[in-house]
Amino acid sequence: MATDKEIPTLEELFDKVEEQAEWLDIKPYSHNIIGLTLQMIDDYYGKHEVINAIYDNDLEDKGWGHIVKDYEEKQKNTKTITINLQNKM
């Protein structure tokens, strides 16, 4: 992984999530490590990449589904607002 001054690549972070996903409910702290890694992905690369990591590792049914649901709801609301604004113009 990266040093304090380096930003980890998206690939490194995705690899870390994938590695820990294999150990869910087997090793202690795997949930914590995934959660922290997803937070790093969000901080450096955005929520859309977090959603990709969750889907790529089938994590939506393992405690991270609420993130996907919240994101999709916000996207839906944003599209509705945009459409309503366009119709008013």
BALOBA-1460 file (C-alpha; in Angstrom, 3 decimals):
// residues 89
<rec num="1" residu="m" x="0.000" y="0.000" z="0.000"/>
<rec num="2" residu="a" x="1.054" y="3.639" z="-0.080"/>
<rec num="3" residu="t" x="3.139" y="5.695" z="2.302"/>
<rec num="4" residu="d" x="1.676" y="8.638" z="4.212"/>
<rec num="5" residu="k" x="2.279" y="11.060" z="1.339"/>
<rec num="6" residu="e" x="1.123" y="8.831" z="-1.500"/>
<rec num="7" residu="i" x="-2.456" y="8.329" z="-2.542"/>
<rec num="8" residu="p" x="-3.166" y="4.632" z="-3.085"/>
<rec num="9" residu="t" x="-4.284" y="3.752" z="-6.581"/>
<rec num="10" residu="l" x="-7.863" y="2.724" z="-7.169"/>
<rec num="11" residu="e" x="-6.599" y="-0.715" z="-8.179"/>
<rec num="12" residu="e" x="-4.746" y="-1.112" z="-4.858"/>
<rec num="13" residu="l" x="-7.852" y="-0.173" z="-2.922"/>
<rec num="14" residu="f" x="-10.092" y="-2.472" z="-4.974"/>
<rec num="15" residu="d" x="-7.588" y="-5.300" z="-4.400"/>
<rec num="16" residu="k" x="-7.711" y="-4.684" z="-0.643"/>
<rec num="17" residu="v" x="-11.526" y="-4.840" z="-0.639"/>
<rec num="18" residu="e" x="-11.458" y="-8.024" z="-2.715"/>
<rec num="19" residu="e" x="-8.865" y="-9.634" z="-0.430"/>
<rec num="20" residu="q" x="-10.841" y="-8.830" z="2.710"/>
<rec num="21" residu="a" x="-14.199" y="-9.807" z="1.176"/>
<rec num="22" residu="e" x="-12.953" y="-13.385" z="1.010"/>
<rec num="23" residu="w" x="-12.522" y="-13.349" z="4.793"/>
<rec num="24" residu="l" x="-15.863" y="-11.833" z="5.822"/>
<rec num="25" residu="d" x="-17.273" y="-13.646" z="8.837"/>
<rec num="26" residu="i" x="-14.083" y="-15.716" z="9.067"/>
<rec num="27" residu="k" x="-11.401" y="-13.291" z="10.213"/>
<rec num="28" residu="p" x="-12.095" y="-10.612" z="12.774"/>
<rec num="29" residu="y" x="-11.720" y="-7.037" z="11.520"/>
<rec num="30" residu="s" x="-12.406" y="-7.880" z="7.861"/>
<rec num="31" residu="h" x="-15.601" y="-5.774" z="8.047"/>
<rec num="32" residu="n" x="-13.629" y="-2.920" z="9.592"/>
<rec num="33" residu="i" x="-10.893" y="-3.070" z="6.984"/>
<rec num="34" residu="i" x="-13.431" y="-3.123" z="4.155"/>
<rec num="35" residu="g" x="-15.290" y="-0.178" z="5.681"/>
<rec num="36" residu="l" x="-12.110" y="1.858" z="6.039"/>
<rec num="37" residu="t" x="-10.989" y="0.970" z="2.531"/>
<rec num="38" residu="l" x="-14.367" y="1.960" z="1.085"/>
<rec num="39" residu="q" x="-14.035" y="5.276" z="2.925"/>
<rec num="40" residu="m" x="-10.624" y="5.813" z="1.316"/>
<rec num="41" residu="i" x="-12.099" y="5.036" z="-2.104"/>
<rec num="42" residu="d" x="-14.821" y="7.598" z="-1.437"/>
<rec num="43" residu="d" x="-12.316" y="10.219" z="-0.245"/>
<rec num="44" residu="y" x="-9.938" y="9.831" z="-3.175"/>
<rec num="45" residu="y" x="-12.099" y="8.605" z="-6.061"/>
<rec num="46" residu="g" x="-15.748" y="9.292" z="-5.249"/>
<rec num="47" residu="k" x="-18.920" y="7.515" z="-4.268"/>
<rec num="48" residu="h" x="-19.435" y="5.982" z="-7.717"/>
<rec num="49" residu="e" x="-16.236" y="3.942" z="-7.292"/>
<rec num="50" residu="v" x="-17.402" y="2.827" z="-3.844"/>
<rec num="51" residu="i" x="-20.567" y="1.501" z="-5.465"/>
<rec num="52" residu="n" x="-18.443" y="-0.338" z="-8.050"/>
<rec num="53" residu="a" x="-16.346" y="-1.935" z="-5.300"/>
<rec num="54" residu="i" x="-19.486" y="-3.021" z="-3.436"/>
<rec num="55" residu="y" x="-21.046" y="-4.577" z="-6.554"/>
<rec num="56" residu="d" x="-17.779" y="-6.161" z="-7.743"/>
<rec num="57" residu="n" x="-17.427" y="-8.005" z="-4.440"/>
<rec num="58" residu="d" x="-21.114" y="-8.792" z="-3.795"/>
<rec num="59" residu="l" x="-21.082" y="-6.741" z="-0.606"/>
<rec num="60" residu="e" x="-24.579" y="-5.279" z="-0.941"/>
<rec num="61" residu="d" x="-26.043" y="-8.183" z="1.073"/>
<rec num="62" residu="k" x="-23.198" y="-8.237" z="3.587"/>
<rec num="63" residu="g" x="-23.725" y="-4.934" z="5.330"/>
<rec num="64" residu="w" x="-23.022" y="-2.344" z="2.651"/>
<rec num="65" residu="g" x="-26.323" y="-2.432" z="0.769"/>
<rec num="66" residu="h" x="-27.500" y="0.752" z="2.475"/>
<rec num="67" residu="i" x="-24.699" y="2.689" z="0.751"/>
<rec num="68" residu="v" x="-25.911" y="1.499" z="-2.649"/>
<rec num="69" residu="k" x="-29.534" y="2.250" z="-1.783"/>
<rec num="70" residu="d" x="-28.717" y="5.771" z="-0.536"/>
<rec num="71" residu="y" x="-26.584" y="6.511" z="-3.595"/>
<rec num="72" residu="e" x="-29.235" y="5.283" z="-6.030"/>
<rec num="73" residu="e" x="-31.936" y="7.271" z="-4.223"/>
<rec num="74" residu="k" x="-29.837" y="10.450" z="-4.423"/>
<rec num="75" residu="q" x="-29.189" y="9.826" z="-8.122"/>
<rec num="76" residu="k" x="-32.905" y="9.352" z="-8.724"/>
<rec num="77" residu="n" x="-33.741" y="12.568" z="-6.842"/>
<rec num="78" residu="t" x="-31.061" y="14.503" z="-8.720"/>
<rec num="79" residu="k" x="-32.463" y="13.369" z="-12.061"/>
<rec num="80" residu="t" x="-35.981" y="14.323" z="-10.972"/>
<rec num="81" residu="i" x="-34.849" y="17.798" z="-9.924"/>
<rec num="82" residu="t" x="-32.963" y="18.284" z="-13.196"/>
<rec num="83" residu="i" x="-35.970" y="17.218" z="-15.260"/>
<rec num="84" residu="n" x="-38.276" y="19.504" z="-13.281"/>
<rec num="85" residu="l" x="-35.917" y="22.458" z="-13.738"/>
<rec num="86" residu="q" x="-35.623" y="21.799" z="-17.461"/>
<rec num="87" residu="n" x="-39.410" y="21.667" z="-17.808"/>
<rec num="88" residu="k" x="-39.737" y="25.068" z="-16.135"/>
<rec num="89" residu="m" x="-37.399" y="26.742" z="-18.615"/>
